[in-house]
Amino acid sequence: MSQSRLILFRLRPDETEYLREQLGVGGFQQKFFAETSRLDLRTGEIALNDAELGKIVRYCSYGPGGFQSVLKKIFLRSIEDMLHGHREK
C-alpha cells in the first residue's frame, strides 16, 4: 500500500487559536484533532494526508452545524486558497 502525500497548511493566528480552543471541547472534536499528530500549534502548521483533508471537506459540505462550523472557521480559507492556487509568500 502506498503512503499518502502530506499537504501543509499554514493557519493564521486566529485560526490556530480557535483550533487550540477546540482541543478540549466535545468527544468527537477531541478525537478528530487528536488523530492529526502533525499539528504544530506554535507555528500554526498542520500537515494533512489525503484522507484527513477529504474528511474535512466532507464535513464542511454537510451544511450548518456545530462541528461543521468549527472546521469551516479553521480550514475553509486555507482550502479555498489551495484550490485557487494561492500561495503564502
DOSE-883677 format. One record per residue: residue in three letters; y, z, x of N, C-alpha, C, O in turn. Coordinates in pm, whole numbers, padded with zeros to 5 digits, always signed. Each point is the difference from the previous one (the first is absolute). Layout:
ALAYZXYZXYZXYZX/...
END
This chain:
MET-00119+00000+00085+00119+00000-00085+00124+00000+00089+00009+00080+00093/SER+00085-00167-00120+00122-00008+00081+00099+00108-00042+00004+00045-00114/GLN+00077-00006+00213+00102+00100-00028+00120-00066-00066+00034-00114+00030/SER+00028+00187-00118+00119-00048-00068+00122+00017+00093+00011+00100+00070/ARG+00077-00196-00072+00121+00013+00082+00091+00106-00060-00008+00030-00119/LEU+00094+00025+00203+00096+00100-00046+00137-00064-00011+00039-00083+00083/ILE+00033+00121-00186+00135-00049-00025+00093+00120+00014-00016+00100-00070/LEU+00113-00110+00160+00090+00110+00027+00124-00009-00089+00065-00103-00008/PHE-00036+00214-00057+00121+00012-00080+00087+00108+00062-00049+00103+00047/ARG+00180-00128-00047+00095+00100+00045+00082+00042-00121+00084-00074-00051/LEU-00110+00194+00007+00069+00052-00117+00138+00050+00040+00019+00048+00112/ARG+00075-00059-00203+00133+00057+00023-00011+00152-00007-00097+00052-00054/PRO+00196+00019+00107-00005+00146-00005-00016+00056-00142-00073+00097-00019/ASP+00140-00157-00080-00012+00052-00136-00141-00024-00056-00052+00084-00074/GLU-00010-00197+00109-00136-00029-00044-00100+00095+00067-00094+00048-00062/THR+00117-00024+00192-00087+00092+00074+00009+00141-00056-00102+00067-00016/GLU+00221-00024-00014+00019+00135-00056-00067+00011-00137-00063+00101-00029/TYR+00076-00202-00052-00063+00001-00132-00152+00004+00014-00068+00071-00074/LEU+00015-00147+00170-00145+00003+00024-00042+00140+00045-00101+00053-00046/ARG+00179+00007+00136-00030+00136+00048-00005+00098-00117-00087+00088-00005/GLU+00178-00102-00089+00003+00089-00117-00125-00016-00087-00041+00094-00067/GLN-00018-00212+00069-00117-00028-00085-00130+00056+00058-00099+00012-00072/LEU+00098+00021+00200-00124+00041+00065-00060+00127-00060-00121+00019+00009/GLY+00200+00066-00068-00054+00122-00060-00007-00004-00151-00023+00103-00063/VAL+00042-00221+00003+00009-00011-00145-00123-00072-00054-00035-00109+00044/GLY-00030+00172-00140-00108-00067-00073-00121-00035+00084+00013-00040+00116/GLY-00129+00056-00173-00124-00027+00071-00015-00145+00040-00043-00030+00111/PHE+00079-00061-00203-00018-00142+00030+00095-00045+00111-00041-00071+00091/GLN+00168+00111-00099+00096-00036+00104-00046+00056+00134+00006-00069+00102/GLN-00052+00193-00102-00044+00063+00123-00114-00081+00063+00002-00026+00120/LYS-00098-00012-00201-00116-00076+00049+00044-00139+00045-00044-00049+00104/PHE+00131-00015-00181+00045-00135+00033+00069-00004+00136-00031-00085+00083/PHE+00123+00178-00060+00074-00001+00126-00080+00060+00114+00022-00037+00116/ALA-00114+00128-00143-00083+00058+00105-00093-00104+00060-00034+00008+00118/GLU-00007-00106-00198-00088-00105+00050+00071-00090+00101-00065-00071+00077/THR+00196+00073-00077+00077-00084+00091+00036+00084+00122+00105+00063+00005/SER-00193-00064+00092+00021+00083+00119+00095-00067+00099+00038+00062+00100/ARG+00001-00185-00126+00089-00071+00090+00145+00012-00047+00074-00098-00005/LEU-00037+00218-00029+00134+00029-00051+00071+00092+00099-00053+00105+00035/ASP+00171-00144+00009+00081+00082+00089+00128+00036-00074+00093-00080-00008/LEU-00089+00201-00045+00117+00044-00077+00124+00015+00088+00112-00004-00050/ARG-00131+00021+00179+00113+00015+00091+00077-00131+00012+00124+00000+00002/THR-00196-00112+00008+00065-00130+00018+00011-00081-00129+00076-00096-00008/GLY-00154+00135-00094-00002-00077-00124-00090-00121+00007+00007-00087-00087/GLU-00090+00078+00189-00090-00114+00014-00134+00032-00066-00055+00108+00016/ILE+00005-00205-00089-00131+00012-00061-00071-00134+00015+00055-00105-00032/ALA-00178+00112+00081-00081-00121+00018-00106-00001-00109-00081+00093-00010/LEU+00081-00195-00071-00094-00013-00111-00094-00116+00025+00040-00105+00052/ASN-00166+00124-00089-00092-00114+00009+00011-00079-00131+00070+00040-00092/ASP-00139-00151+00087+00009-00088-00117-00039+00072-00130+00065-00017-00103/ALA-00170+00099+00109-00047+00070-00120+00104+00102-00048+00024+00012-00120/GLU+00037+00062+00213+00101+00099-00037+00123-00068-00059+00053+00045-00101/LEU-00010-00153+00164+00116-00074-00052-00031-00056-00138+00084+00006-00090/GLY-00204-00060+00073-00040-00052-00130+00001+00107-00107+00040-00026-00114/LYS-00084+00146+00149-00003+00111-00096+00143+00036-00043+00026+00026-00117/ILE+00066-00024+00214+00140+00031-00032+00058-00107-00091+00066+00033-00099/VAL-00088-00160+00131+00052-00109-00083-00056+00009-00141+00074-00017-00097/ARG-00204+00043+00084-00060+00012-00134+00063+00114-00079+00036-00017-00116/TYR-00021+00134+00178+00059+00113-00071+00144-00030-00041+00043+00038-00109/CYS+00032-00104+00196+00139-00033-00033+00008-00098-00116+00102-00003-00070/SER-00205-00076+00048+00004-00100-00108-00046+00055-00134+00006-00071-00100/TYR-00053+00195+00095-00052+00056-00124+00107+00033-00104-00032+00026-00115/GLY+00157-00028+00154+00106+00034-00095+00051+00140+00024-00033+00063+00101/PRO+00112-00013-00195+00060+00132+00021-00106+00110+00001-00101-00006-00072/GLY+00126+00104+00153-00090+00113+00009+00041+00087+00117+00079-00043+00084/GLY-00131+00161-00078+00039+00095+00103-00030-00048+00140+00090-00017+00082/PHE-00219-00006-00054-00037-00040+00135+00046-00141+00032+00035-00029+00114/GLN-00035-00059-00212+00050-00136+00022+00145+00003+00046+00040-00074+00089/SER+00040+00161-00152+00141+00013+00038+00014+00053+00141+00089-00042+00074/VAL-00175+00135-00036+00002+00055+00136-00025-00111+00101+00075-00014+00097/LEU-00179-00065-00119-00032-00107+00094+00110-00104+00007+00033-00049+00108/LYS+00024+00015-00222+00110-00098+00001+00118+00051+00081+00059-00074+00078/LYS-00025+00201-00096+00114+00057+00071-00022+00001+00151+00094-00016+00077/ILE-00219+00035-00036-00030+00007+00143-00021-00139+00061+00052-00027+00109/PHE-00126-00060-00176-00048-00123+00064+00058-00131-00052-00011-00101+00070/LEU+00072+00097-00187+00039-00128-00059+00094-00080+00090-00020-00120+00016/ARG+00120+00182+00040+00095-00071+00087-00073-00063+00119+00023-00117+00033/SER-00109+00194+00031-00072-00050+00117-00093-00116-00036-00009-00098+00074/ILE-00057+00109-00186-00092-00107-00042+00079-00126-00035-00041-00110+00038/GLU+00152+00125-00108+00083-00116-00033+00053-00065+00127+00001-00123+00010/ASP+00044+00203+00086+00048-00056+00127-00110-00078+00071+00024-00108+00053/MET-00146+00164-00053-00111-00067+00065-00030-00134-00069-00022-00101+00068/LEU+00023+00100-00199-00032-00122-00074+00107-00108+00017-00030-00119-00005/HIS+00153+00163+00025+00109-00095+00015+00030-00033+00147+00094-00074+00030/GLY-00174+00129+00061+00015-00032+00141+00111+00071+00072+00039-00041+00109/HIS+00016+00148-00167+00106+00074+00066-00062+00089+00107-00108+00057-00020/ARG+00173-00046+00129-00046+00087+00108+00115+00092+00040+00115-00040+00006/GLU-00151+00166+00020+00099+00096+00047+00040-00038+00142-00086-00033+00083/LYS+00213+00038-00056+00049-00037+00134+00034+00124+00076+00043-00008+00115/
END
